[in-house]
């Protein structure tokens, strides 16, 4: 096994999450977010699915399709899924329309080219795409139209935010709103500039929470992603965060923001200055963010994408209020077992002692922080939780921090019937065996990590 990565700052993340009311972690569906499912763990038998359709660092003539169940470990669904007639596709944005189809809009040219069009394609399955048309953005003296981003407002209207520059200064971009004039997405309203953001901003991405529009936009001069809010989609926006306000660094672009299953928010962005693709999380409505981390597997391969989140069928199914044992998927003679309050993975057989069998059986209950998720009790009533990223059993102290530490989201495992257990308050971190100890570790995006973190629920020992 590879060496474990260093643990992130636990204190900052838990401070932010502990400050949230319980209702903030189980939000209903928020209008205006591209395919955002409810902010809660998926119900039994269903799964969360995040899809991205990026162009490649090595090839801007095609896009791949990737999906993930945790917004961290993206796996290839289809290579070279779509190549438009013009053989150029960059900055693809994806959403699912009310007609059941998935739609792409994208930049139709390289950054050196002068072009006033954006492209459109459609798919019924996210894998097989059909070219629809190229659309000339109707702005007088337009030089370039870049990075179109879908935005569905709370009234159901479909919009595109596109970055445009004029021939008078072809490298100074301003965000404009195009509003769909029909449900077929073949006609568009006259472009309207987003006021307040100002010129020389590109890659503007918007989410709406309640009645407030939140804009994440790259300052093309400073090379930082800035942040502002407005009460109307077209503004005026007030930019309140500039420079390296979030700790993401400079030469960052292409922000995309999505809500996670635990109610937190995740931003993805292209670190084109250093060749990495990053993500960072917020638990206080965008005021503070975790340190950026490179996405495993696709960092350095994928470029500038947006994310669509859906709830789909076919996820793990596990009954609650039932006692189970948990067998390692890749070491099938080994099982979860409590040893001196810590969770380990020893060999358990029919000849094991009664005490060893009892210590290898756990009652599966509704998650303390989210009833769709799961918690695990030992025979004495203590709960499995992570502490300093180690799996251990402690008495429930009734605090929000304990509830989140002791809650795990079920994700599909590698072997038939197996489940991977994602930490509720550390998205992308899983219970994983390492040296036959159970720890909560960040996914490495490798087959070995997925196998080490997959466990099969079986009839309880005892």
FIKOLKOL-810009 format. One record per residue (C-alpha): x, y, z; residue in three letters. Coordinates in steps of 0.25 Angstrom, whole numbers, plus 5000, padded with zeros to 4 digits. Example, Ala and Ser with C-alpha at 12.3 -4.5 7.8 and 13.67 -1.06 7.14 Angstrom:
FIKOLKOL-810009
<u = 5049	v = 4982	w = 5031	resn = ALA>
<u = 5055	v = 4996	w = 5029	resn = SER>
***
This chain:
FIKOLKOL-810009
<u = 5000	v = 5000	w = 5000	resn = UNK>
<u = 5004	v = 5014	w = 4998	resn = UNK>
<u = 5008	v = 5024	w = 5009	resn = UNK>
<u = 4997	v = 5031	w = 5015	resn = UNK>
<u = 4995	v = 5046	w = 5011	resn = UNK>
<u = 4996	v = 5056	w = 5022	resn = UNK>
<u = 4983	v = 5059	w = 5030	resn = UNK>
<u = 4977	v = 5072	w = 5027	resn = UNK>
<u = 4974	v = 5083	w = 5037	resn = UNK>
<u = 4963	v = 5076	w = 5045	resn = UNK>
<u = 4960	v = 5088	w = 5055	resn = UNK>
<u = 4956	v = 5098	w = 5044	resn = UNK>
<u = 4947	v = 5089	w = 5037	resn = UNK>
<u = 4940	v = 5084	w = 5049	resn = UNK>
<u = 4939	v = 5099	w = 5055	resn = UNK>
<u = 4931	v = 5103	w = 5042	resn = UNK>
<u = 4922	v = 5090	w = 5042	resn = UNK>
<u = 4919	v = 5091	w = 5057	resn = UNK>
<u = 4914	v = 5105	w = 5055	resn = UNK>
<u = 4904	v = 5100	w = 5045	resn = UNK>
<u = 4890	v = 5098	w = 5050	resn = UNK>
<u = 4885	v = 5084	w = 5048	resn = UNK>
<u = 4875	v = 5089	w = 5037	resn = UNK>
<u = 4886	v = 5095	w = 5029	resn = UNK>
<u = 4892	v = 5081	w = 5027	resn = UNK>
<u = 4879	v = 5075	w = 5022	resn = UNK>
<u = 4874	v = 5085	w = 5012	resn = UNK>
<u = 4863	v = 5083	w = 5002	resn = UNK>
<u = 4865	v = 5084	w = 4987	resn = UNK>
<u = 4870	v = 5098	w = 4984	resn = UNK>
<u = 4865	v = 5105	w = 4971	resn = UNK>
<u = 4875	v = 5110	w = 4961	resn = UNK>
<u = 4886	v = 5100	w = 4963	resn = UNK>
<u = 4889	v = 5091	w = 4951	resn = UNK>
<u = 4883	v = 5078	w = 4955	resn = UNK>
<u = 4886	v = 5079	w = 4970	resn = UNK>
<u = 4879	v = 5068	w = 4978	resn = UNK>
<u = 4875	v = 5070	w = 4992	resn = UNK>
<u = 4886	v = 5073	w = 5002	resn = UNK>
<u = 4885	v = 5059	w = 5009	resn = UNK>
<u = 4891	v = 5046	w = 5008	resn = UNK>
<u = 4884	v = 5037	w = 4997	resn = UNK>
<u = 4873	v = 5028	w = 5002	resn = UNK>
<u = 4875	v = 5013	w = 5002	resn = UNK>
<u = 4876	v = 5008	w = 4988	resn = UNK>
<u = 4879	v = 5021	w = 4982	resn = UNK>
<u = 4892	v = 5028	w = 4979	resn = UNK>
<u = 4898	v = 5042	w = 4977	resn = UNK>
<u = 4904	v = 5044	w = 4963	resn = UNK>
<u = 4913	v = 5056	w = 4959	resn = UNK>
<u = 4916	v = 5057	w = 4944	resn = UNK>
<u = 4927	v = 5065	w = 4937	resn = UNK>
<u = 4930	v = 5067	w = 4922	resn = UNK>
<u = 4943	v = 5073	w = 4921	resn = UNK>
<u = 4952	v = 5075	w = 4910	resn = UNK>
<u = 4966	v = 5070	w = 4911	resn = UNK>
<u = 4979	v = 5077	w = 4914	resn = UNK>
<u = 4985	v = 5069	w = 4902	resn = UNK>
<u = 4973	v = 5071	w = 4893	resn = UNK>
<u = 4963	v = 5082	w = 4891	resn = UNK>
<u = 4956	v = 5075	w = 4880	resn = UNK>
<u = 4948	v = 5065	w = 4888	resn = UNK>
<u = 4942	v = 5063	w = 4902	resn = UNK>
<u = 4942	v = 5051	w = 4912	resn = UNK>
<u = 4931	v = 5048	w = 4921	resn = UNK>
<u = 4934	v = 5045	w = 4936	resn = UNK>
<u = 4925	v = 5042	w = 4948	resn = UNK>
<u = 4927	v = 5041	w = 4963	resn = UNK>
<u = 4918	v = 5038	w = 4975	resn = UNK>
<u = 4926	v = 5047	w = 4984	resn = UNK>
<u = 4930	v = 5059	w = 4976	resn = UNK>
<u = 4944	v = 5055	w = 4978	resn = UNK>
<u = 4948	v = 5041	w = 4971	resn = UNK>
<u = 4944	v = 5043	w = 4957	resn = UNK>
<u = 4944	v = 5031	w = 4948	resn = UNK>
<u = 4944	v = 5031	w = 4933	resn = UNK>
<u = 4931	v = 5027	w = 4927	resn = UNK>
<u = 4934	v = 5030	w = 4912	resn = UNK>
<u = 4947	v = 5035	w = 4905	resn = UNK>
<u = 4945	v = 5044	w = 4893	resn = UNK>
<u = 4930	v = 5045	w = 4895	resn = UNK>
<u = 4928	v = 5056	w = 4886	resn = UNK>
<u = 4935	v = 5064	w = 4875	resn = UNK>
<u = 4928	v = 5075	w = 4869	resn = UNK>
<u = 4928	v = 5078	w = 4854	resn = UNK>
<u = 4938	v = 5089	w = 4856	resn = UNK>
<u = 4948	v = 5080	w = 4864	resn = UNK>
<u = 4949	v = 5090	w = 4875	resn = UNK>
<u = 4942	v = 5089	w = 4889	resn = UNK>
<u = 4946	v = 5096	w = 4901	resn = UNK>
<u = 4940	v = 5100	w = 4914	resn = UNK>
<u = 4928	v = 5091	w = 4913	resn = UNK>
<u = 4916	v = 5093	w = 4923	resn = UNK>
<u = 4906	v = 5082	w = 4925	resn = UNK>
<u = 4892	v = 5082	w = 4931	resn = UNK>
<u = 4879	v = 5073	w = 4930	resn = UNK>
<u = 4867	v = 5080	w = 4924	resn = UNK>
<u = 4852	v = 5077	w = 4927	resn = UNK>
<u = 4851	v = 5070	w = 4914	resn = UNK>
<u = 4860	v = 5059	w = 4920	resn = UNK>
<u = 4872	v = 5062	w = 4911	resn = UNK>
<u = 4886	v = 5066	w = 4915	resn = UNK>
<u = 4891	v = 5079	w = 4908	resn = UNK>
<u = 4905	v = 5084	w = 4906	resn = UNK>
<u = 4909	v = 5098	w = 4903	resn = UNK>
<u = 4924	v = 5101	w = 4900	resn = UNK>
<u = 4934	v = 5110	w = 4894	resn = UNK>
<u = 4936	v = 5107	w = 4879	resn = UNK>
<u = 4950	v = 5112	w = 4877	resn = UNK>
<u = 4964	v = 5112	w = 4883	resn = UNK>
<u = 4968	v = 5124	w = 4892	resn = UNK>
<u = 4976	v = 5130	w = 4880	resn = UNK>
<u = 4964	v = 5130	w = 4870	resn = UNK>
<u = 4955	v = 5141	w = 4868	resn = UNK>
<u = 4941	v = 5135	w = 4868	resn = UNK>
<u = 4927	v = 5140	w = 4872	resn = UNK>
<u = 4920	v = 5126	w = 4874	resn = UNK>
<u = 4917	v = 5117	w = 4885	resn = UNK>
<u = 4913	v = 5102	w = 4882	resn = UNK>
<u = 4902	v = 5093	w = 4886	resn = UNK>
<u = 4900	v = 5078	w = 4887	resn = UNK>
<u = 4890	v = 5069	w = 4893	resn = UNK>
<u = 4890	v = 5054	w = 4899	resn = UNK>
<u = 4880	v = 5045	w = 4905	resn = UNK>
<u = 4890	v = 5037	w = 4913	resn = UNK>
<u = 4902	v = 5047	w = 4915	resn = UNK>
<u = 4911	v = 5037	w = 4907	resn = UNK>
<u = 4905	v = 5039	w = 4892	resn = UNK>
<u = 4905	v = 5053	w = 4888	resn = UNK>
<u = 4898	v = 5060	w = 4876	resn = UNK>
<u = 4903	v = 5073	w = 4870	resn = UNK>
<u = 4891	v = 5083	w = 4870	resn = UNK>
<u = 4896	v = 5097	w = 4865	resn = UNK>
<u = 4906	v = 5108	w = 4867	resn = UNK>
<u = 4900	v = 5121	w = 4872	resn = UNK>
<u = 4906	v = 5134	w = 4868	resn = UNK>
<u = 4905	v = 5143	w = 4880	resn = UNK>
<u = 4898	v = 5156	w = 4875	resn = UNK>
<u = 4906	v = 5167	w = 4881	resn = UNK>
<u = 4911	v = 5178	w = 4872	resn = UNK>
<u = 4926	v = 5179	w = 4870	resn = UNK>
<u = 4928	v = 5165	w = 4877	resn = UNK>
<u = 4941	v = 5159	w = 4876	resn = UNK>
<u = 4941	v = 5147	w = 4885	resn = UNK>
<u = 4930	v = 5139	w = 4892	resn = UNK>
<u = 4936	v = 5130	w = 4903	resn = UNK>
<u = 4933	v = 5120	w = 4914	resn = UNK>
<u = 4917	v = 5119	w = 4913	resn = UNK>
<u = 4911	v = 5114	w = 4926	resn = UNK>
<u = 4897	v = 5109	w = 4929	resn = UNK>
<u = 4889	v = 5115	w = 4940	resn = UNK>
<u = 4875	v = 5110	w = 4943	resn = UNK>
<u = 4867	v = 5121	w = 4951	resn = UNK>
<u = 4857	v = 5118	w = 4962	resn = UNK>
<u = 4846	v = 5121	w = 4952	resn = UNK>
<u = 4851	v = 5110	w = 4943	resn = UNK>
<u = 4856	v = 5120	w = 4933	resn = UNK>
<u = 4869	v = 5114	w = 4926	resn = UNK>
<u = 4880	v = 5124	w = 4924	resn = UNK>
<u = 4895	v = 5124	w = 4919	resn = UNK>
<u = 4905	v = 5133	w = 4925	resn = UNK>
<u = 4916	v = 5136	w = 4914	resn = UNK>
<u = 4929	v = 5144	w = 4914	resn = UNK>
<u = 4930	v = 5154	w = 4903	resn = UNK>
<u = 4940	v = 5164	w = 4898	resn = UNK>
<u = 4939	v = 5175	w = 4887	resn = UNK>
<u = 4948	v = 5178	w = 4875	resn = UNK>
<u = 4952	v = 5191	w = 4882	resn = UNK>
<u = 4959	v = 5183	w = 4893	resn = UNK>
<u = 4958	v = 5168	w = 4889	resn = UNK>
<u = 4965	v = 5163	w = 4903	resn = UNK>
<u = 4955	v = 5171	w = 4912	resn = UNK>
<u = 4944	v = 5161	w = 4915	resn = UNK>
<u = 4930	v = 5165	w = 4921	resn = UNK>
<u = 4919	v = 5154	w = 4926	resn = UNK>
<u = 4906	v = 5155	w = 4918	resn = UNK>
<u = 4893	v = 5147	w = 4921	resn = UNK>
<u = 4886	v = 5140	w = 4910	resn = UNK>
<u = 4872	v = 5135	w = 4913	resn = UNK>
<u = 4865	v = 5124	w = 4906	resn = UNK>
<u = 4853	v = 5129	w = 4898	resn = UNK>
<u = 4847	v = 5115	w = 4896	resn = UNK>
<u = 4848	v = 5101	w = 4903	resn = UNK>
<u = 4855	v = 5095	w = 4891	resn = UNK>
<u = 4867	v = 5104	w = 4894	resn = UNK>
<u = 4868	v = 5109	w = 4880	resn = UNK>
<u = 4865	v = 5123	w = 4882	resn = UNK>
<u = 4871	v = 5133	w = 4891	resn = UNK>
<u = 4868	v = 5147	w = 4897	resn = UNK>
<u = 4877	v = 5159	w = 4894	resn = UNK>
<u = 4890	v = 5159	w = 4902	resn = UNK>
<u = 4890	v = 5167	w = 4915	resn = UNK>
<u = 4902	v = 5170	w = 4922	resn = UNK>
<u = 4903	v = 5167	w = 4937	resn = UNK>
<u = 4905	v = 5180	w = 4944	resn = UNK>
<u = 4914	v = 5182	w = 4956	resn = UNK>
<u = 4924	v = 5171	w = 4952	resn = UNK>
<u = 4932	v = 5180	w = 4943	resn = UNK>
<u = 4940	v = 5178	w = 4931	resn = UNK>
<u = 4952	v = 5168	w = 4930	resn = UNK>
<u = 4945	v = 5157	w = 4937	resn = UNK>
<u = 4943	v = 5144	w = 4931	resn = UNK>
<u = 4938	v = 5130	w = 4934	resn = UNK>
<u = 4926	v = 5135	w = 4943	resn = UNK>
<u = 4919	v = 5124	w = 4950	resn = UNK>
<u = 4906	v = 5127	w = 4958	resn = UNK>
<u = 4898	v = 5119	w = 4968	resn = UNK>
<u = 4885	v = 5124	w = 4975	resn = UNK>
<u = 4882	v = 5122	w = 4990	resn = UNK>
<u = 4869	v = 5127	w = 4994	resn = UNK>
<u = 4867	v = 5141	w = 4987	resn = UNK>
<u = 4882	v = 5143	w = 4986	resn = UNK>
<u = 4891	v = 5141	w = 4974	resn = UNK>
<u = 4905	v = 5137	w = 4977	resn = UNK>
<u = 4915	v = 5140	w = 4966	resn = UNK>
<u = 4929	v = 5134	w = 4965	resn = UNK>
<u = 4937	v = 5141	w = 4954	resn = UNK>
<u = 4952	v = 5141	w = 4950	resn = UNK>
<u = 4958	v = 5155	w = 4950	resn = UNK>
<u = 4966	v = 5154	w = 4937	resn = UNK>
<u = 4976	v = 5164	w = 4941	resn = UNK>
<u = 4979	v = 5159	w = 4955	resn = UNK>
<u = 4977	v = 5144	w = 4952	resn = UNK>
<u = 4969	v = 5142	w = 4964	resn = UNK>
<u = 4955	v = 5136	w = 4966	resn = UNK>
<u = 4947	v = 5147	w = 4972	resn = UNK>
<u = 4933	v = 5147	w = 4979	resn = UNK>
<u = 4921	v = 5156	w = 4979	resn = UNK>
<u = 4906	v = 5155	w = 4981	resn = UNK>
<u = 4893	v = 5162	w = 4975	resn = UNK>
<u = 4878	v = 5161	w = 4977	resn = UNK>
<u = 4876	v = 5160	w = 4962	resn = UNK>
<u = 4882	v = 5151	w = 4952	resn = UNK>
<u = 4887	v = 5162	w = 4944	resn = UNK>
<u = 4892	v = 5170	w = 4956	resn = UNK>
<u = 4896	v = 5180	w = 4960	resn = UNK>
<u = 4906	v = 5171	w = 4967	resn = UNK>
<u = 4915	v = 5175	w = 4979	resn = UNK>
<u = 4929	v = 5169	w = 4978	resn = UNK>
<u = 4933	v = 5167	w = 4993	resn = UNK>
<u = 4944	v = 5157	w = 4992	resn = UNK>
<u = 4957	v = 5160	w = 4983	resn = UNK>
<u = 4971	v = 5156	w = 4983	resn = UNK>
<u = 4975	v = 5143	w = 4990	resn = UNK>
<u = 4963	v = 5144	w = 4999	resn = UNK>
<u = 4960	v = 5129	w = 4999	resn = UNK>
<u = 4974	v = 5124	w = 4999	resn = UNK>
<u = 4973	v = 5117	w = 4986	resn = UNK>
<u = 4985	v = 5125	w = 4980	resn = UNK>
<u = 4986	v = 5132	w = 4966	resn = UNK>
<u = 4985	v = 5127	w = 4952	resn = UNK>
<u = 4972	v = 5120	w = 4955	resn = UNK>
<u = 4960	v = 5120	w = 4945	resn = UNK>
<u = 4947	v = 5112	w = 4941	resn = UNK>
<u = 4940	v = 5112	w = 4955	resn = UNK>
<u = 4929	v = 5102	w = 4957	resn = UNK>
<u = 4921	v = 5101	w = 4970	resn = UNK>
<u = 4912	v = 5090	w = 4975	resn = UNK>
<u = 4905	v = 5086	w = 4988	resn = UNK>
<u = 4910	v = 5073	w = 4994	resn = UNK>
<u = 4902	v = 5062	w = 5001	resn = UNK>
<u = 4905	v = 5068	w = 5015	resn = UNK>
<u = 4900	v = 5082	w = 5012	resn = UNK>
<u = 4914	v = 5088	w = 5009	resn = UNK>
<u = 4918	v = 5095	w = 4996	resn = UNK>
<u = 4930	v = 5091	w = 4987	resn = UNK>
<u = 4937	v = 5099	w = 4977	resn = UNK>
<u = 4945	v = 5093	w = 4966	resn = UNK>
<u = 4955	v = 5101	w = 4958	resn = UNK>
<u = 4965	v = 5100	w = 4947	resn = UNK>
<u = 4979	v = 5103	w = 4953	resn = UNK>
<u = 4985	v = 5106	w = 4939	resn = UNK>
<u = 4997	v = 5112	w = 4945	resn = UNK>
<u = 5002	v = 5099	w = 4951	resn = UNK>
<u = 4995	v = 5089	w = 4942	resn = UNK>
<u = 4986	v = 5084	w = 4954	resn = UNK>
<u = 4971	v = 5083	w = 4956	resn = UNK>
<u = 4966	v = 5087	w = 4970	resn = UNK>
<u = 4954	v = 5086	w = 4979	resn = UNK>
<u = 4952	v = 5094	w = 4992	resn = UNK>
<u = 4940	v = 5093	w = 5002	resn = UNK>
<u = 4932	v = 5103	w = 5010	resn = UNK>
<u = 4922	v = 5101	w = 5021	resn = UNK>
<u = 4919	v = 5116	w = 5024	resn = UNK>
<u = 4912	v = 5120	w = 5011	resn = UNK>
<u = 4925	v = 5124	w = 5004	resn = UNK>
<u = 4932	v = 5132	w = 5015	resn = UNK>
<u = 4943	v = 5122	w = 5018	resn = UNK>
<u = 4949	v = 5110	w = 5010	resn = UNK>
<u = 4957	v = 5098	w = 5012	resn = UNK>
<u = 4971	v = 5098	w = 5007	resn = UNK>
<u = 4970	v = 5094	w = 4992	resn = UNK>
<u = 4974	v = 5080	w = 4988	resn = UNK>
<u = 4977	v = 5074	w = 4974	resn = UNK>
<u = 4966	v = 5065	w = 4969	resn = UNK>
<u = 4971	v = 5050	w = 4969	resn = UNK>
<u = 4972	v = 5043	w = 4956	resn = UNK>
<u = 4968	v = 5054	w = 4946	resn = UNK>
<u = 4976	v = 5066	w = 4951	resn = UNK>
<u = 4986	v = 5069	w = 4940	resn = UNK>
<u = 4977	v = 5062	w = 4930	resn = UNK>
<u = 4963	v = 5070	w = 4930	resn = UNK>
<u = 4962	v = 5084	w = 4927	resn = UNK>
<u = 4951	v = 5094	w = 4931	resn = UNK>
<u = 4938	v = 5087	w = 4934	resn = UNK>
<u = 4924	v = 5089	w = 4941	resn = UNK>
<u = 4918	v = 5079	w = 4950	resn = UNK>
<u = 4904	v = 5073	w = 4949	resn = UNK>
<u = 4898	v = 5066	w = 4962	resn = UNK>
<u = 4887	v = 5056	w = 4961	resn = UNK>
<u = 4880	v = 5045	w = 4970	resn = UNK>
<u = 4880	v = 5032	w = 4962	resn = UNK>
<u = 4875	v = 5018	w = 4966	resn = UNK>
<u = 4884	v = 5006	w = 4968	resn = UNK>
<u = 4892	v = 5011	w = 4981	resn = UNK>
<u = 4895	v = 5002	w = 4993	resn = UNK>
<u = 4884	v = 4996	w = 5001	resn = UNK>
<u = 4886	v = 4993	w = 5015	resn = UNK>
<u = 4875	v = 4990	w = 5026	resn = UNK>
<u = 4876	v = 4998	w = 5038	resn = UNK>
<u = 4874	v = 4994	w = 5053	resn = UNK>
<u = 4880	v = 4980	w = 5049	resn = UNK>
<u = 4893	v = 4975	w = 5054	resn = UNK>
<u = 4904	v = 4972	w = 5043	resn = UNK>
<u = 4918	v = 4968	w = 5042	resn = UNK>
<u = 4927	v = 4975	w = 5031	resn = UNK>
<u = 4936	v = 4967	w = 5023	resn = UNK>
<u = 4948	v = 4973	w = 5015	resn = UNK>
<u = 4946	v = 4972	w = 5000	resn = UNK>
<u = 4960	v = 4969	w = 4997	resn = UNK>
<u = 4964	v = 4961	w = 5010	resn = UNK>
<u = 4952	v = 4953	w = 5011	resn = UNK>
<u = 4957	v = 4946	w = 5024	resn = UNK>
<u = 4957	v = 4959	w = 5031	resn = UNK>
<u = 4946	v = 4966	w = 5038	resn = UNK>
<u = 4943	v = 4979	w = 5045	resn = UNK>
<u = 4946	v = 4977	w = 5060	resn = UNK>
<u = 4947	v = 4986	w = 5072	resn = UNK>
<u = 4960	v = 4984	w = 5080	resn = UNK>
<u = 4962	v = 4993	w = 5092	resn = UNK>
<u = 4952	v = 5003	w = 5086	resn = UNK>
<u = 4959	v = 5004	w = 5073	resn = UNK>
<u = 4954	v = 4998	w = 5060	resn = UNK>
<u = 4964	v = 4988	w = 5054	resn = UNK>
<u = 4963	v = 4977	w = 5043	resn = UNK>
<u = 4967	v = 4964	w = 5049	resn = UNK>
<u = 4965	v = 4950	w = 5043	resn = UNK>
<u = 4951	v = 4944	w = 5049	resn = UNK>
<u = 4947	v = 4930	w = 5047	resn = UNK>
<u = 4937	v = 4920	w = 5053	resn = UNK>
<u = 4948	v = 4916	w = 5063	resn = UNK>
<u = 4950	v = 4930	w = 5068	resn = UNK>
<u = 4945	v = 4933	w = 5083	resn = UNK>
<u = 4932	v = 4937	w = 5087	resn = UNK>
<u = 4937	v = 4951	w = 5091	resn = UNK>
<u = 4944	v = 4952	w = 5078	resn = UNK>
<u = 4931	v = 4949	w = 5070	resn = UNK>
<u = 4924	v = 4959	w = 5079	resn = UNK>
<u = 4934	v = 4970	w = 5076	resn = UNK>
<u = 4932	v = 4967	w = 5061	resn = UNK>
<u = 4917	v = 4970	w = 5061	resn = UNK>
<u = 4911	v = 4984	w = 5060	resn = UNK>
<u = 4897	v = 4989	w = 5060	resn = UNK>
<u = 4894	v = 4998	w = 5047	resn = UNK>
<u = 4886	v = 5010	w = 5051	resn = UNK>
<u = 4881	v = 5023	w = 5044	resn = UNK>
<u = 4892	v = 5033	w = 5044	resn = UNK>
<u = 4893	v = 5042	w = 5056	resn = UNK>
<u = 4895	v = 5054	w = 5047	resn = UNK>
<u = 4887	v = 5050	w = 5035	resn = UNK>
<u = 4876	v = 5039	w = 5036	resn = UNK>
<u = 4879	v = 5035	w = 5021	resn = UNK>
<u = 4893	v = 5032	w = 5025	resn = UNK>
<u = 4898	v = 5021	w = 5035	resn = UNK>
<u = 4904	v = 5020	w = 5049	resn = UNK>
<u = 4909	v = 5008	w = 5056	resn = UNK>
<u = 4908	v = 5003	w = 5070	resn = UNK>
<u = 4916	v = 4993	w = 5077	resn = UNK>
<u = 4910	v = 4983	w = 5088	resn = UNK>
<u = 4912	v = 4993	w = 5099	resn = UNK>
<u = 4905	v = 5004	w = 5092	resn = UNK>
<u = 4917	v = 5012	w = 5088	resn = UNK>
<u = 4918	v = 5018	w = 5073	resn = UNK>
<u = 4928	v = 5017	w = 5063	resn = UNK>
<u = 4934	v = 5030	w = 5060	resn = UNK>
<u = 4947	v = 5036	w = 5054	resn = UNK>
<u = 4956	v = 5043	w = 5064	resn = UNK>
<u = 4969	v = 5048	w = 5058	resn = UNK>
<u = 4965	v = 5040	w = 5046	resn = UNK>
<u = 4965	v = 5027	w = 5054	resn = UNK>
<u = 4953	v = 5018	w = 5055	resn = UNK>
<u = 4949	v = 5017	w = 5069	resn = UNK>
<u = 4937	v = 5015	w = 5078	resn = UNK>
<u = 4932	v = 5025	w = 5088	resn = UNK>
<u = 4920	v = 5028	w = 5096	resn = UNK>
<u = 4911	v = 5039	w = 5089	resn = UNK>
<u = 4913	v = 5052	w = 5096	resn = UNK>
<u = 4901	v = 5058	w = 5089	resn = UNK>
<u = 4909	v = 5069	w = 5081	resn = UNK>
<u = 4908	v = 5072	w = 5067	resn = UNK>
<u = 4923	v = 5069	w = 5065	resn = UNK>
<u = 4921	v = 5055	w = 5070	resn = UNK>
<u = 4909	v = 5053	w = 5062	resn = UNK>
<u = 4916	v = 5056	w = 5049	resn = UNK>
<u = 4929	v = 5049	w = 5053	resn = UNK>
<u = 4920	v = 5036	w = 5055	resn = UNK>
<u = 4912	v = 5037	w = 5042	resn = UNK>
<u = 4916	v = 5031	w = 5029	resn = UNK>
<u = 4910	v = 5031	w = 5015	resn = UNK>
<u = 4908	v = 5018	w = 5008	resn = UNK>
<u = 4915	v = 5018	w = 4994	resn = UNK>
<u = 4916	v = 5006	w = 4984	resn = UNK>
<u = 4928	v = 4997	w = 4987	resn = UNK>
<u = 4937	v = 4990	w = 4977	resn = UNK>
<u = 4932	v = 4976	w = 4980	resn = UNK>
<u = 4918	v = 4970	w = 4978	resn = UNK>
<u = 4910	v = 4975	w = 4990	resn = UNK>
<u = 4921	v = 4983	w = 4996	resn = UNK>
<u = 4920	v = 4997	w = 5002	resn = UNK>
<u = 4930	v = 5008	w = 5003	resn = UNK>
<u = 4927	v = 5017	w = 5016	resn = UNK>
<u = 4930	v = 5032	w = 5013	resn = UNK>
<u = 4932	v = 5041	w = 5025	resn = UNK>
<u = 4920	v = 5051	w = 5026	resn = UNK>
<u = 4928	v = 5063	w = 5030	resn = UNK>
<u = 4941	v = 5060	w = 5022	resn = UNK>
<u = 4935	v = 5058	w = 5008	resn = UNK>
<u = 4944	v = 5049	w = 4999	resn = UNK>
<u = 4950	v = 5042	w = 5012	resn = UNK>
<u = 4947	v = 5028	w = 5014	resn = UNK>
<u = 4948	v = 5017	w = 5025	resn = UNK>
<u = 4960	v = 5009	w = 5019	resn = UNK>
<u = 4969	v = 4998	w = 5025	resn = UNK>
<u = 4983	v = 5001	w = 5026	resn = UNK>
<u = 4993	v = 4991	w = 5033	resn = UNK>
<u = 4979	v = 4985	w = 5037	resn = UNK>
<u = 4975	v = 4997	w = 5044	resn = UNK>
<u = 4963	v = 5005	w = 5040	resn = UNK>
<u = 4965	v = 5020	w = 5037	resn = UNK>
<u = 4958	v = 5031	w = 5030	resn = UNK>
<u = 4967	v = 5035	w = 5019	resn = UNK>
<u = 4965	v = 5043	w = 5006	resn = UNK>
<u = 4962	v = 5035	w = 4994	resn = UNK>
<u = 4975	v = 5033	w = 4985	resn = UNK>
<u = 4966	v = 5031	w = 4973	resn = UNK>
<u = 4973	v = 5017	w = 4971	resn = UNK>
<u = 4967	v = 5003	w = 4970	resn = UNK>
<u = 4975	v = 4999	w = 4982	resn = UNK>
<u = 4969	v = 5010	w = 4990	resn = UNK>
<u = 4955	v = 5006	w = 4986	resn = UNK>
<u = 4958	v = 4992	w = 4989	resn = UNK>
<u = 4964	v = 4995	w = 5003	resn = UNK>
<u = 4951	v = 5003	w = 5006	resn = UNK>
<u = 4941	v = 4993	w = 5001	resn = UNK>
<u = 4934	v = 4984	w = 5012	resn = UNK>
<u = 4923	v = 4974	w = 5010	resn = UNK>
<u = 4912	v = 4974	w = 5021	resn = UNK>
<u = 4909	v = 4959	w = 5025	resn = UNK>
<u = 4902	v = 4952	w = 5035	resn = UNK>
<u = 4907	v = 4956	w = 5049	resn = UNK>
<u = 4917	v = 4947	w = 5056	resn = UNK>
<u = 4913	v = 4942	w = 5069	resn = UNK>
***
